[in-house]
Amino acid sequence: MEPLFQQIQAALSNIAECMDSKALESLRVAWLGKQGKMTILAQTISTFPLEERKTFGADINRAKEMLQNAIAERQVFLTQAATEKRLKEEFVDCTLPPVSELTGYLHPLTRTQNDLIAIFQDLGFQQATGPDIEDEFLNFTALNIPDHHPARQMHDTFFLDLPSTSSGRFLLRTHTSPVQIRTMRAKGAPLRMFSIGRTYRSDSDTTHTPMFHQMEALVVEDGIHFGHLKWCVTEVCARFFCVDNLHLRFRPSFFPFTEPSAEVDIPFRREEGRLIMGEGDEWLEILGCGMVHPKVLEHGGIDSKHHQGFALGFGVDRLASLKYGIPDARSSFEGDLRWTATYGSSPYEGALR
């Protein structure tokens, strides 16, 4: 078997010098494949005298094991070398300016949410969150929405096929207002919070989608009155639409969770098919607000005889559509890169553009 191991030593040298995975695979096939040298040699065992077969078979197995181990070790070496080469060749210096052709776009909804969060945080509000799945009590009852209200019906609300509890059926929240109840119960008064997130209603047209984003803010402090609410709403809208000396119109309205309540209109004008917000002779409703109803405060664990508050809420998707001129709200969720390039913005641009 001395000639065999001389050949094996030559093969091991070839394997150790191999610098390419494809060449290494060729060596493996040549020696260990179905038609390889070791396979063919093993088939000759039956031609040896009976007393030599055991020794010959053991030598064949030892030679195959040597080749297999050498090939495996070399493959590990080649893989590591290829990885190190890629790391050197594909190194990216993150401190360098981005290549404009490779820069993606922020979705207008993402930009809008980021801007709104920055505005409210700058005004001293703290962000609060809540689950997308709520029960009827937190989503409706705690917010003073009566049992016969249309919002509780199946054609408006996505109820879930889950066992009901003492708090009612489970559903996909129709607004972010339940976060107000959860936060009041957790932190009490004084309180200055906002929440932003996904909400769900059974509705779909050019201005509505079954899943949309809503933002609400709540202030509960001593001595709060409607004047504070008007200042806050005006300040938020002026900052978001980048309009100095913004004049809004507050119209009396009705919401179960606030009293008194108001809808807020912003002036606008049309220019070359676009809406210019914050100026003009036409008006457009953008949000609802009001002084928090005493029953809502009580459900939140707040003594309504000693504390008062105001709340405001609006659709994030609607504000994004108005600011960026998006004609159909449903297109925001279609994932079309051309649409994102049209209405999106560079992540490197400043906020509130």
C-alpha positions as CSV (number, residue, x, y, z in Angstrom):
1,M,0.0,0.0,0.0
2,E,3.0,2.2,0.0
3,P,2.3,3.6,-3.5
4,L,-1.3,4.4,-2.4
5,F,-0.2,6.6,0.5
6,Q,2.4,8.3,-1.7
7,Q,-0.5,9.3,-4.0
8,I,-2.6,10.3,-0.9
9,Q,0.3,12.6,0.3
10,A,0.4,14.2,-3.2
11,A,-3.4,14.7,-3.1
12,L,-3.1,16.2,0.4
13,S,-0.5,18.6,-0.9
14,N,-2.8,19.6,-3.8
15,I,-5.7,20.2,-1.3
16,A,-3.5,22.3,1.0
17,E,-2.5,24.5,-2.0
18,C,-6.0,24.8,-3.4
19,M,-7.2,28.5,-3.4
20,D,-10.6,28.1,-5.0
21,S,-13.7,26.3,-3.7
22,K,-14.5,25.1,-7.2
23,A,-11.1,23.5,-7.7
24,L,-11.4,22.0,-4.2
25,E,-14.7,20.4,-5.2
26,S,-13.1,19.0,-8.4
27,L,-10.4,17.3,-6.2
28,R,-13.1,15.9,-3.9
29,V,-15.0,14.4,-6.8
30,A,-11.8,13.0,-8.4
31,W,-10.8,11.2,-5.2
32,L,-14.1,10.6,-3.3
33,G,-16.8,10.8,-5.9
34,K,-18.9,7.9,-7.2
35,Q,-16.3,7.4,-9.9
36,G,-13.4,8.7,-7.8
37,K,-10.0,6.9,-7.3
38,M,-10.9,5.7,-3.8
39,T,-14.2,4.3,-4.8
40,I,-12.7,2.4,-7.7
41,L,-9.9,1.2,-5.5
42,A,-12.3,-0.1,-2.9
43,Q,-14.1,-2.1,-5.6
44,T,-10.9,-4.1,-6.1
45,I,-10.9,-5.5,-2.5
46,S,-12.5,-8.7,-3.7
47,T,-9.5,-9.4,-6.0
48,F,-7.1,-9.6,-3.0
49,P,-6.3,-12.8,-1.2
50,L,-8.6,-13.4,1.8
51,E,-5.9,-12.8,4.4
52,E,-5.0,-9.3,2.8
53,R,-8.6,-8.0,2.5
54,K,-8.9,-6.8,6.1
55,T,-5.7,-4.9,6.0
56,F,-6.3,-3.4,2.6
57,G,-9.8,-2.3,3.6
58,A,-8.5,-0.6,6.7
59,D,-5.9,1.3,4.6
60,I,-8.6,2.4,2.2
61,N,-10.8,3.7,5.0
62,R,-7.9,5.5,6.7
63,A,-6.9,7.1,3.3
64,K,-10.5,8.3,2.7
65,E,-10.7,9.8,6.2
66,M,-7.5,11.7,5.7
67,L,-8.8,13.1,2.4
68,Q,-12.2,14.0,3.9
69,N,-10.7,15.8,6.9
70,A,-8.2,17.7,4.7
71,I,-11.0,18.8,2.3
72,A,-13.2,19.9,5.1
73,E,-10.5,21.9,6.8
74,R,-9.5,23.6,3.5
75,Q,-13.2,24.5,2.8
76,V,-13.4,26.2,6.2
77,F,-10.2,28.1,5.4
78,L,-11.5,29.2,2.0
79,T,-14.8,30.3,3.4
80,Q,-13.2,32.4,6.0
81,A,-10.8,33.9,3.5
82,A,-13.7,34.8,1.2
83,T,-15.5,36.4,4.0
84,E,-12.5,38.5,5.0
85,K,-12.0,39.5,1.4
86,R,-15.6,40.7,1.1
87,L,-15.3,42.6,4.4
88,K,-12.3,44.5,3.0
89,E,-13.7,45.1,-0.5
90,E,-17.3,45.9,0.6
91,F,-16.4,48.2,3.5
92,V,-18.7,51.1,3.9
93,D,-17.6,54.3,5.7
94,C,-20.9,55.4,7.4
95,T,-19.4,58.8,8.1
96,L,-19.3,59.6,4.4
97,P,-22.2,61.4,2.7
98,P,-24.8,59.0,1.2
99,V,-24.8,58.3,-2.5
100,S,-28.0,60.0,-3.7
101,E,-28.8,57.2,-6.2
102,L,-28.9,54.7,-3.4
103,T,-30.8,56.8,-0.9
104,G,-34.3,55.5,-0.1
105,Y,-37.4,57.6,0.9
106,L,-39.3,58.1,4.1
107,H,-42.9,57.2,3.6
108,P,-45.0,60.4,4.1
109,L,-46.9,58.7,7.0
110,T,-43.6,58.0,8.7
111,R,-42.5,61.6,8.2
112,T,-45.8,62.9,9.5
113,Q,-45.7,60.8,12.6
114,N,-42.1,61.8,13.3
115,D,-43.0,65.5,12.9
116,L,-46.1,65.2,15.2
117,I,-44.2,63.3,17.9
118,A,-41.5,66.0,17.8
119,I,-44.0,68.8,18.1
120,F,-45.9,67.3,21.1
121,Q,-42.7,66.3,22.9
122,D,-41.4,69.9,22.4
123,L,-44.6,71.1,24.1
124,G,-44.0,68.9,27.1
125,F,-46.2,66.0,26.3
126,Q,-45.1,62.4,27.1
127,Q,-45.9,59.6,24.7
128,A,-48.1,56.7,25.9
129,T,-48.9,53.4,24.1
130,G,-51.6,50.8,24.2
131,P,-52.6,47.5,22.5
132,D,-54.4,47.3,19.2
133,I,-56.8,44.8,20.7
134,E,-59.2,46.3,23.3
135,D,-62.4,45.3,25.0
136,E,-65.7,47.1,24.7
137,F,-65.4,48.8,28.0
138,L,-62.1,50.6,27.3
139,N,-62.9,51.3,23.7
140,F,-66.5,52.5,24.2
141,T,-68.0,52.5,27.7
142,A,-65.1,54.2,29.5
143,L,-65.3,56.9,26.9
144,N,-69.0,57.6,27.5
145,I,-70.1,56.0,24.2
146,P,-73.6,54.6,24.9
147,D,-74.6,51.0,24.1
148,H,-76.8,52.1,21.2
149,H,-74.1,54.2,19.5
150,P,-73.6,53.2,15.8
151,A,-69.8,52.8,16.3
152,R,-70.6,49.7,18.3
153,Q,-72.2,48.0,15.4
154,M,-70.6,45.2,13.3
155,H,-70.7,47.3,10.1
156,D,-68.4,49.9,11.8
157,T,-66.2,47.8,14.1
158,F,-64.0,44.7,13.7
159,F,-65.1,42.5,16.5
160,L,-62.9,39.4,17.2
161,D,-64.0,35.8,17.5
162,L,-62.8,35.6,21.1
163,P,-64.6,34.7,24.3
164,S,-66.2,37.8,25.9
165,T,-65.4,38.9,29.4
166,S,-67.2,41.1,32.0
167,S,-65.7,44.0,30.0
168,G,-67.5,42.9,26.8
169,R,-66.3,41.6,23.5
170,F,-62.8,42.0,22.1
171,L,-62.2,44.2,19.1
172,L,-59.6,46.0,17.0
173,R,-59.5,49.5,18.6
174,T,-61.5,52.1,16.6
175,H,-59.4,55.0,18.0
176,T,-56.4,55.5,20.2
177,S,-58.6,57.0,23.0
178,P,-58.4,53.8,25.2
179,V,-54.8,54.8,25.8
180,Q,-56.1,57.9,27.6
181,I,-58.0,55.7,30.1
182,R,-55.1,53.4,30.6
183,T,-52.7,56.3,31.2
184,M,-55.0,58.2,33.6
185,R,-55.4,55.0,35.6
186,A,-51.6,54.4,35.7
187,K,-50.4,57.9,36.3
188,G,-53.3,60.0,37.6
189,A,-53.2,63.8,37.5
190,P,-51.6,66.1,36.6
191,L,-51.1,64.5,33.2
192,R,-49.9,65.7,29.8
193,M,-49.8,62.8,27.3
194,F,-50.2,61.9,23.6
195,S,-50.6,58.6,21.8
196,I,-50.2,57.6,18.2
197,G,-50.8,54.3,16.4
198,R,-52.9,52.1,14.2
199,T,-56.7,52.1,14.5
200,Y,-59.3,50.1,12.6
201,R,-62.7,50.7,11.2
202,S,-64.8,49.0,8.5
203,D,-64.6,51.7,5.9
204,S,-62.8,52.2,2.6
205,D,-62.9,55.0,0.1
206,T,-60.6,57.7,-1.2
207,T,-60.3,59.3,2.2
208,H,-60.7,56.3,4.5
209,T,-58.9,52.9,4.9
210,P,-59.8,49.9,7.1
211,M,-56.6,50.5,9.0
212,F,-55.4,54.0,9.6
213,H,-53.3,56.0,12.0
214,Q,-54.6,58.3,14.7
215,M,-53.1,60.6,17.2
216,E,-54.6,62.0,20.4
217,A,-53.5,64.3,23.2
218,L,-54.8,64.7,26.7
219,V,-54.1,67.3,29.4
220,V,-55.5,66.9,32.9
221,E,-54.4,69.7,35.3
222,D,-55.9,72.1,37.8
223,G,-57.5,75.2,36.2
224,I,-57.5,73.9,32.6
225,H,-60.0,75.7,30.4
226,F,-61.0,76.0,26.7
227,G,-58.5,78.8,26.1
228,H,-55.7,76.4,26.8
229,L,-57.1,73.9,24.4
230,K,-57.4,76.6,21.6
231,W,-53.8,77.6,22.1
232,C,-52.5,74.1,22.0
233,V,-54.5,73.2,18.8
234,T,-53.4,76.3,17.1
235,E,-49.7,75.9,18.1
236,V,-49.6,72.2,16.9
237,C,-51.3,73.0,13.5
238,A,-49.1,76.1,12.9
239,R,-45.9,74.1,13.6
240,F,-47.0,71.1,11.5
241,F,-48.1,73.1,8.4
242,C,-45.2,75.6,9.0
243,V,-47.6,78.6,9.0
244,D,-47.0,81.8,11.0
245,N,-50.0,83.6,12.6
246,L,-52.3,80.7,11.8
247,H,-56.0,81.4,12.3
248,L,-58.3,78.4,12.9
249,R,-62.0,78.2,13.1
250,F,-63.6,76.3,16.0
251,R,-67.2,75.1,15.4
252,P,-69.4,73.6,18.1
253,S,-69.8,69.9,17.7
254,F,-70.7,66.8,19.7
255,F,-68.4,63.9,20.9
256,P,-69.5,61.6,23.7
257,F,-66.1,61.9,25.5
258,T,-65.9,65.7,25.6
259,E,-68.2,68.5,26.6
260,P,-68.1,71.1,25.3
261,S,-66.8,69.8,22.0
262,A,-65.6,71.5,18.8
263,E,-64.4,70.6,15.3
264,V,-61.5,72.7,14.0
265,D,-61.3,74.0,10.4
266,I,-58.1,75.3,8.7
267,P,-58.1,77.8,5.9
268,F,-56.8,76.8,2.5
269,R,-56.5,77.9,-1.1
270,R,-56.0,76.0,-4.4
271,E,-53.0,76.5,-6.5
272,E,-52.2,74.5,-9.6
273,G,-54.2,71.5,-8.4
274,R,-52.7,71.6,-4.9
275,L,-54.1,72.7,-1.6
276,I,-52.1,75.4,0.2
277,M,-52.9,75.0,3.9
278,G,-53.1,77.8,6.4
279,E,-54.2,80.6,4.0
280,G,-57.1,81.4,1.7
281,D,-60.9,81.8,1.9
282,E,-62.0,78.2,2.0
283,W,-62.1,76.0,5.1
284,L,-61.4,72.4,5.7
285,E,-62.1,70.3,8.9
286,I,-58.9,68.7,10.3
287,L,-59.5,67.6,13.8
288,G,-61.9,67.3,16.8
289,C,-61.4,68.4,20.3
290,G,-63.1,69.4,23.6
291,M,-63.0,69.5,27.3
292,V,-62.9,66.0,28.8
293,H,-66.3,64.7,29.9
294,P,-66.5,64.2,33.7
295,K,-67.5,60.5,33.2
296,V,-64.4,59.9,31.2
297,L,-62.3,61.4,34.0
298,E,-64.0,59.2,36.5
299,H,-63.5,56.0,34.4
300,G,-59.8,57.0,34.3
301,G,-59.7,57.2,38.1
302,I,-59.6,61.1,38.2
303,D,-61.7,63.1,40.5
304,S,-63.8,65.3,38.1
305,K,-64.7,67.7,40.9
306,H,-61.1,68.8,41.4
307,H,-59.6,68.2,37.9
308,Q,-60.5,69.2,34.4
309,G,-58.8,68.5,31.1
310,F,-58.9,68.8,27.4
311,A,-58.4,66.4,24.6
312,L,-57.8,66.6,20.8
313,G,-57.6,63.9,18.2
314,F,-57.0,63.6,14.4
315,G,-56.2,61.2,11.7
316,V,-52.5,61.1,10.9
317,D,-53.2,59.8,7.4
318,R,-55.5,62.8,6.7
319,L,-52.9,65.3,7.8
320,A,-50.3,63.6,5.6
321,S,-52.6,63.7,2.6
322,L,-53.3,67.4,3.1
323,K,-49.6,68.4,3.6
324,Y,-48.2,66.3,0.8
325,G,-51.1,66.5,-1.6
326,I,-52.0,62.8,-1.6
327,P,-55.3,62.3,-3.6
328,D,-56.2,58.8,-2.4
329,A,-55.5,57.6,1.1
330,R,-55.6,54.0,0.0
331,S,-52.5,54.4,-2.2
332,S,-50.4,54.9,1.0
333,F,-50.6,51.1,1.6
334,E,-50.0,49.8,-1.9
335,G,-46.2,49.6,-1.6
336,D,-45.5,51.2,-5.0
337,L,-41.9,52.6,-5.0
338,R,-42.8,55.1,-7.6
339,W,-45.5,56.5,-5.3
340,T,-43.1,56.6,-2.4
341,A,-40.5,58.5,-4.6
342,T,-43.2,61.0,-5.5
343,Y,-44.7,61.7,-2.1
344,G,-41.8,60.5,0.2
345,S,-38.8,62.4,1.3
346,S,-35.1,61.8,2.0
347,P,-34.4,60.6,5.6
348,Y,-31.5,63.2,5.6
349,E,-33.8,66.2,5.1
350,G,-34.8,68.2,8.1
351,A,-38.1,67.7,9.8
352,L,-41.2,69.7,9.1
353,R,-40.4,70.4,5.5
